[in-house]
């Protein structure tokens, strides 16, 4: 029997911890890995599982996200029925205040009437800030076999794990959740990190929404903590590559890791049977001049490289002039690096102009950020 599932992607849950990158875009629209946006990974994982009814929950600053996704044709989601839909903030009788939602549960309550029309048996809830290439079909199969009420995708956290915001940390025995807590660091008691993907039946999601309204709850994590001792909540432990982008420093470190680590790139991007889709651009190939030197870097199309690029991620349309040296940096599309400029541990937003001879340097624990359209 074919899997019948719908997907809901949350696009803007960590705006406060990614504020340098979300001044005029939502989290899901943040550029990543040369040619993608964060939303591409969530969308592609769902599409590769043959899920074609996908809702993107957008709070604010989502114009660039809507432009990127468009009709969904690049993900084969331009359809008469289902396809990809944006759910923007709206007030209902279920929400008593005038503020926009700040948690998954508040968004789901806002979507109550919309969810009531879903015909699919299962719902997959996906955060947009966990970058991975995961087989969602296998997660749903494991959920069915276990008879779980909810299945959460997790990975074993490293002992050095830290986060700028509290994350859901879980302990499980043979896949059955035995404890849930919120923590910003690794704990031996709860060694599994939730990756922001949950599977449940559509009927159970409706029950959770009713429970939240009955008890005036506004946190999905709170409901899980309230119920895990009496309900069959389980984990699906994922062992592939994951980039959890919960802060600006996370974003920078994972970007540089992908540039330097071919194995990580292969795990995330080079699955023939599970490609990561993105909006198609008709761009010219990269031009490498005779003076160019490139090591351990990812470079998108439509770039002109005349200088040196080492351990960096270069997006579309970037020009690195002769004599310029770019190290350990992430340059968004349209960035211009002038002659003999020196960049180290820098993140430039779109259309930044770096003048000739300028030297900018951060460090790996505190990269320097240049705002969109700034001239330095």
Secondary structure in CASP SS format (residue, H / E / C, confidence):
PFRMAT SS
TARGET T0000
AUTHOR 0000-0000-0000
METHOD secondary structure of the structure
MODEL  1
X C 1.00
X C 1.00
X C 1.00
X C 1.00
X E 1.00
X E 1.00
X E 1.00
X E 1.00
X E 1.00
X E 1.00
X C 1.00
X C 1.00
X C 1.00
X C 1.00
X C 1.00
X C 1.00
X C 1.00
X C 1.00
X C 1.00
X C 1.00
X C 1.00
X C 1.00
X C 1.00
X C 1.00
X C 1.00
X C 1.00
X H 1.00
X H 1.00
X H 1.00
X C 1.00
X E 1.00
X E 1.00
X C 1.00
X C 1.00
X C 1.00
X E 1.00
X E 1.00
X H 1.00
X H 1.00
X H 1.00
X H 1.00
X H 1.00
X H 1.00
X H 1.00
X H 1.00
X H 1.00
X H 1.00
X C 1.00
X C 1.00
X C 1.00
X C 1.00
X C 1.00
X E 1.00
X E 1.00
X E 1.00
X E 1.00
X E 1.00
X E 1.00
X C 1.00
X C 1.00
X C 1.00
X C 1.00
X H 1.00
X H 1.00
X H 1.00
X H 1.00
X H 1.00
X H 1.00
X H 1.00
X C 1.00
X C 1.00
X C 1.00
X H 1.00
X H 1.00
X H 1.00
X C 1.00
X C 1.00
X C 1.00
X C 1.00
X C 1.00
X C 1.00
X C 1.00
X E 1.00
X E 1.00
X E 1.00
X E 1.00
X E 1.00
X E 1.00
X C 1.00
X C 1.00
X C 1.00
X C 1.00
X C 1.00
X C 1.00
X C 1.00
X C 1.00
X C 1.00
X C 1.00
X C 1.00
X C 1.00
X C 1.00
X C 1.00
X C 1.00
X H 1.00
X H 1.00
X H 1.00
X H 1.00
X H 1.00
X H 1.00
X H 1.00
X C 1.00
X H 1.00
X H 1.00
X H 1.00
X H 1.00
X C 1.00
X C 1.00
X C 1.00
X C 1.00
X C 1.00
X C 1.00
X E 1.00
X E 1.00
X E 1.00
X E 1.00
X E 1.00
X E 1.00
X C 1.00
X C 1.00
X E 1.00
X E 1.00
X C 1.00
X C 1.00
X C 1.00
X C 1.00
X H 1.00
X H 1.00
X H 1.00
X H 1.00
X H 1.00
X H 1.00
X H 1.00
X H 1.00
X H 1.00
X H 1.00
X H 1.00
X C 1.00
X C 1.00
X C 1.00
X E 1.00
X E 1.00
X E 1.00
X E 1.00
X E 1.00
X E 1.00
X E 1.00
X C 1.00
X C 1.00
X C 1.00
X C 1.00
X C 1.00
X E 1.00
X E 1.00
X E 1.00
X E 1.00
X E 1.00
X E 1.00
X E 1.00
X E 1.00
X E 1.00
X E 1.00
X E 1.00
X E 1.00
X C 1.00
X C 1.00
X E 1.00
X E 1.00
X E 1.00
X E 1.00
X E 1.00
X E 1.00
X E 1.00
X E 1.00
X E 1.00
X E 1.00
X C 1.00
X C 1.00
X C 1.00
X C 1.00
X C 1.00
X C 1.00
X E 1.00
X E 1.00
X E 1.00
X E 1.00
X E 1.00
X E 1.00
X E 1.00
X E 1.00
X E 1.00
X E 1.00
X H 1.00
X H 1.00
X H 1.00
X H 1.00
X H 1.00
X H 1.00
X H 1.00
X H 1.00
X H 1.00
X H 1.00
X H 1.00
X H 1.00
X H 1.00
X C 1.00
X C 1.00
X C 1.00
X C 1.00
X C 1.00
X H 1.00
X H 1.00
X H 1.00
X H 1.00
X H 1.00
X H 1.00
X H 1.00
X H 1.00
X C 1.00
X C 1.00
X C 1.00
X C 1.00
X C 1.00
X E 1.00
X E 1.00
X E 1.00
X E 1.00
X E 1.00
X C 1.00
X C 1.00
X C 1.00
X C 1.00
X C 1.00
X E 1.00
X E 1.00
X C 1.00
X C 1.00
X C 1.00
X H 1.00
X H 1.00
X H 1.00
X H 1.00
X H 1.00
X H 1.00
X H 1.00
X H 1.00
X H 1.00
X H 1.00
X H 1.00
X H 1.00
X H 1.00
X C 1.00
X H 1.00
X H 1.00
X H 1.00
X H 1.00
X H 1.00
X H 1.00
X H 1.00
X H 1.00
X C 1.00
X C 1.00
X C 1.00
X C 1.00
X C 1.00
X C 1.00
X C 1.00
X C 1.00
X C 1.00
X C 1.00
X C 1.00
X C 1.00
X C 1.00
X C 1.00
X C 1.00
X C 1.00
X C 1.00
X E 1.00
X E 1.00
X C 1.00
X C 1.00
X C 1.00
X C 1.00
X E 1.00
X E 1.00
X E 1.00
X C 1.00
X C 1.00
X E 1.00
X E 1.00
X C 1.00
X C 1.00
X C 1.00
X C 1.00
X E 1.00
X E 1.00
X C 1.00
X C 1.00
X E 1.00
X E 1.00
X E 1.00
X C 1.00
X C 1.00
X E 1.00
X E 1.00
X C 1.00
X C 1.00
X C 1.00
X C 1.00
X E 1.00
X E 1.00
X C 1.00
X C 1.00
X C 1.00
X C 1.00
X E 1.00
X E 1.00
X E 1.00
X C 1.00
X C 1.00
X E 1.00
X E 1.00
X C 1.00
X C 1.00
X C 1.00
X C 1.00
X E 1.00
X E 1.00
X C 1.00
X C 1.00
X C 1.00
X C 1.00
X E 1.00
X E 1.00
X E 1.00
X C 1.00
X E 1.00
X E 1.00
X E 1.00
X C 1.00
X C 1.00
X C 1.00
X C 1.00
X E 1.00
X E 1.00
X C 1.00
X C 1.00
X C 1.00
X C 1.00
X E 1.00
X E 1.00
X E 1.00
X C 1.00
X E 1.00
X C 1.00
X C 1.00
X E 1.00
X C 1.00
X E 1.00
X E 1.00
X E 1.00
X C 1.00
X C 1.00
X C 1.00
X C 1.00
X E 1.00
X C 1.00
END
